Amino acid sequence: MKKLSAICTLFICILLALPQAILAEEIGAVSTTFKLLTANDKVVIEAFDDPEIQGATCYLSRAKKGGIKGSLGVAEDPSDASLACRQVGPIKLPEDVKSGKRDGKKVFRKSTSILFKTMQVVRYYDKKRNTLVYLNYSDKLVDGSPKNSVSAIPIMPWK
């Protein structure tokens, strides 16, 4: 009983230590399979703004499992995703981003299974080309996925 209590306490501490997911706005979804009595598998399109860089928005399309497990929220979503980021307003880079001190900053995180699998977007700054680069990937506590996508926003004067 004490071991179970210690494991539960450790699990709760791990969950509390994880960074909170940045909320994404669902733009739309399409069904990819038909399920008669449960939710269909689908591809979801979501948008989120870079929390530190005003004027930068990313659009993420990702697979979402349906069926009984998907309806109950316990399915593990596939690692398939695509990313497109765009300048939607004037961009002024914070000094720590310009200097490269904030490279590899997580700007989006979403749980894609009930335990330990997440889809993440990380931002880098390419100083030579004055471009923000966003990398989307999926990871799992023990076994991650090499599936990824990348998008870049060249920083241009805004009209």
Secondary structure, DSSP 8 states (H G I E B T S, - for coil): -HHHHHHHHHHHHHHHHS------EEEEEEESS--SSSB--EEEEEEEE-SSSTTEEEEEEEEE--HHHHHHT-----S-EEEEEEE-S-----HHHHTTTTTTEEEEEEE-SSSSEEEEEEEEEETTTTEEEEEEEEEESS-----EEEEEEE-----
